[in-house]
Amino acid sequence: MRSYAFFALKRLIQLAVVVFAGTSAAFLVAHFSPISPVETIIGRVSGQSSFSPAAIESLRATLTELFGFDEPLWQQYLNFWSRFIRGDLGPSLIAFPTPAMELVMRALPWTVGLLTVAIVLAWLLGNILGGLAGYYQNSRLLKGFGVIAIGIQPIPYYITAFLMVVLFGYIWPVMPISGGFAMEIRPAWTLDFILTVLWHALLPAASLVLAGIGTWFLGMRALVSNIVTEDYVTYAELAGVRRGTIVGGYVIRNALVPQLTALAMALGGIFSGTIITEQVFSYPGLGTLLIRAVNGGDSGLVLAVSCVAVIAVAAAIFVIDLLHPLLDPRVKVG
């Protein structure tokens, strides 16, 4: 138990390093971005009213001081961390004067919920079906599913999303293709609101599941195909161990370990895929918010979304790392 606690502590330190490095990189990218919040505000103000050049220069100087751009880079960096720890990255330009972190916190549950459902379903279905296909290699049904998996595996997330919009929104319009809930229902913790949220999330989640299930299926089938030739599997079969115990307890369990590692590596790619998927379905998550921020020149909101995304992905990988030694006793935690 003490060795596992030390292992968890090391992973926690790694998490802190990853979050620090990723957040610092997001700050630098936002700082050196050609999109300036000062010039964005001046452009909007100038477009609404006519100001003299002196008034515009006075406004530019005031905004530069307000955003801290008149200070050296190291001071801006320290100010950023001071504000970030307090959860305050300034107001959003596209929803002024609403704080950027407030907008992020509103959108975060939508993305987390969508990704959680999609990742869990794709990973479980792909690994279970792939494990069965690798063990029962003569099954026609599983062979057919393997052909389908090979066909859908190369299709990107956004192509799957567009196909579902066309199919269920225009050719066979039976499902909602935009928004996170029905407009006539007020957001609240009621059964009607929960049901409409699930109904609107079905297509975005299905597009992510279909795009990911093929990868997990093919990987698991290849792993199990090698494991079934191991001596301990053959011995268990000759000893009369129940087939279900062999498949679930010996074969699939051992094959899940590398799949769990692959899941940690794929989390970042899944998040980038959901950005486009949310945009396709106008889903009110971080992806849609990020696109709005980029189009509106809101660098502060872009920075807030990027920082929260870094923390979310790093935290998910941290949890998977903690589960790894619990599933595989061969992993040394000392």
N, C-alpha and C positions, 0 to 999 in steps of 0.2 A: 504493500500500500504506500509506503514511504517512497519507493522508487517511482511509482506512478505519479505521485504528487510532484516529485522533482521533474519528471517528464512533462507534466502539465505546466509547471513553472517555466521550463525552457520554451515550450510552445507559446506561452503567454508573452514572453520576452520577444520572441520572433514576431508575434502579432503586433506588438507595440512598434517594433522596427519597421515592419511592412507599412503600417498605418502612417508612421512618421514620414517614411520615404515617399509613399504615394501621395500623401497630402501636400508635402513640400513640392513634389513635381507638379501637382495641380496648381499650386500657387504660382510657380514660375511660368507655367504655360499661360495662365490667365494674365500674369503681369506683362509678359512680352507679346501678348496677343495684339494684332493690329487694331482690334476693336476697343476703343477707349470709351468708358462710361461717361467721361466728361464731354467728349465730342458728340456722343449720342444724345445727351441731354441738350446740349447747345443746338444741335440739329433740329430736335423736336421743338424747342422753344422758338427758334428762328423761323421754323415753318408755320407756326401759329400766329406770330406777330412780327412786326418789323422793328428791329433794334439798331441803334447806331453802333458802329465798330467799337467805340469806347465802352459801351454798355456790354457788348459781347465779351470783350477782353476782361472787363471787371467780373462778369459772371464766370468766365473760364478760370480766372485766378481764385475766385471763391470756391468753385467746385474742386479745383486741384488741391486746395488746402483742406477742404472737407473730406476728400477721399484719401488724403495723406500722400498724394503723389509728389509733393514738394520735398518729401523727406528721402534720405538715402535708402537704398534697397534693403539693407540689413535692418533698418528701423521699421520699414514697412513689413518685413517678414516677422519681426517680433510682435508688431501690432496685430498682424493677422492671427498668430497663434494665441495671443491674449484674447482676441475676440472669438476665435474658434472654440476655445475651451469654455467660454461663457455661452456658446451657441448663438453668437451674434455676428453675422457677416454683412450687416448693413441692410438697407431697404432694397427691394427689387425694383428695377426700372420699369418693367412691363406691368407691374401691379403696385406702383408707388402709392402710398408709403408702406405697404405690407412688407415685413421683414422677409428676406430671402429664405431663411431657415424655416419660417412658418409655412411657406409654400412647399418646401421640401418635405416637411413633416406631414402635410396633408396628402401629398402624392405617394410617400413611401409605403404606407400600408397596402395600397393597390398593387404596386410592383412586387412587394414581398409576398403578398397572398398569391398573385398570379404565378410568380416564379416557384414558390413552394409547391403548389399543386402540380405544375407542369414538370418540375424536376423529379418529384417523388413518383409521379405516375410513369413518366418515361423511363426512369431508372428501374423501378420495380418491374414493370411489364416487360421491358427489354431484356432484363437479366433473367427473369423467370422463364420467359418463352425461349430465350437463347440457351439457357441451361437445359431445358427439356429437349430442345432441338439438338443440342450436342450429345445428349445421352441417348435419346430415342431417335437415332439417325435414320431409321427406316420409316418413320411416320410421314405419310403423305401430307397430312394437314400442316405439320411443322415445316416440311420442305416447301410447301406453297407459301407459307408465311415468310420463309427465308428469301424466296424470289421477290416477294413484295418489299421486304426490308432492303434488299439490294437496290431495288428501284427507287425507293424514297430516301435512302440514306444520303445521296449526293445533293438533294434539293435543299437550298438555303431556307432559313426561317421565313424571310420576307416573301419568297416565292410561294411557299405554302400558305402564308397569310393572304396574299392576293388571290390565290386560287379559291380559298374558302369564302372570301368576300364575294367573288364572282358567282360561285356556286350557290351559296346560301343567302346571298343578298339580292341577286338579280335573276339567275336562272330558276332557282327554287327558293323564293323569299320566305323562309319560315323562321329565321332567327335574326336577332338584332346584330348589326354589323358596326355599330359605333356607340361610344359612351360607356359608362361604367354601371349605370342603372337607369330605370325608366324615369323620364323627366317629371311625370305626374306624381311620383312618390317622393315624399320628403325624407332625406337621410336621417335615419334613427335606428336604434337597436330593436327593430320590429321584424316579425316573420316576413311580412311583405317586402321590406327593404332587403333582407338577406336573400330571399328567393330571387328577386330581380337582379341583385349583384351576381349571384351564381349563374343566372341565365345569360347575362351580358358577358361574363367571363368565360363562357363555354368555348366560343370560337377562338379567342386569343390563346387560351390554354391548350385547346386541341391542336392548333397550328404548331405550338412549341413541342407538344408531345409527339406529334407525327414526325416532326423534323428530327427529334432526338432518339426516338425509340429504335430506329433502324441501326444507329451506331452502337447502342448498347446491346442489341440483339446479336449483331454480327461479332462483336468483340467477345461476348459471353459464349457464343456457340464455338468460337475458335478455342477459347480457354478450356471449355469442358471437353471438347473433342480430344485434347491432349491429356486431360486428367483421367479420362475413363480408361486409358491404357496403363495407368499406374498400377503397381503391384498390390497396393492396399485396397484398391477398388476391386480388382480381380479376386483377391482373397476374401473380401466381404461377400461377394456374390457366391463364391464356392462354399462359404460358411453358412449360407442361408439367411443372411441378414435381409430384413425387409427391404423391398425395392425403394419404397418411399424414404426410408432412413438413409439408404445409400445416396439417392439423388439429392435429398435436402441436407443431410448431415455431413456427408463426405465430399460430394462432388461440387454442388453449387456453393456451399459455404467456403470451400477453399478457393473457388474461382472468384468469389466476391471481393477478395482482398485487393487484387490489382484493379478491379472495377471501381472500388472505393477511392483508390488513388487517382484513377482517371476522372472520377467525378469532381474531385478537388481541383484538378487541372482545367476542367471544362467550365467551371463556374463563371470565370471571366468572359468566356465566349458566349455563354448563355445570356449573360447580362447585356452584352452588346447586341445580341439578337433580339432581345425583348424591346430594345429601344425602337427598332424599326417596326416590330410587331405592334407595339402600342400606338405608333404613329398611324399605321394602316387602319387600325380599329378605333382610332380617336379615344383610346383608353386613358383614363386620367391618372397615369402613373408617372414615374420619374422620366421615362423615355419621352413622353409627350411634353413634359415640362422642360426637359433639356432642349428639345427642338424649338420650343417657343422662346426660350432664353437666347439661343443662338441666333434665331431670326430677328429677335428684338434687340440684339446687341447688348444684352444684360450679362456682362462678364461676371458680376458678383453672384448672380443666380447660377450661372454655369459652374463657377467655383464651388458653390454650396452643393450642387448636385454631384459634382465629381468627387468631392470629399466624402460625402455620405455613401456614394457607391463604392469607394475604396474601402471604407470601414465595413460595409455590409458584406462584400465579397471576402475580405480578409477574415471577418468573424465566422463566416460559413466554412471557410477552409480550416480555421482553427478548430471548430467543432468536429469536423471530419477527422482531423489529425488526432483528436482525443479519442474518437471511437475506434481508430485503427488498431491499437494494441488490444482492445477488448474483443475484437473479432478474430484477430490473428495472434495467438500466444507466442508465435515465433518472433514477433517484433520485440526487440529489447528496449525496455524503458528505463533501465538503470544508467 
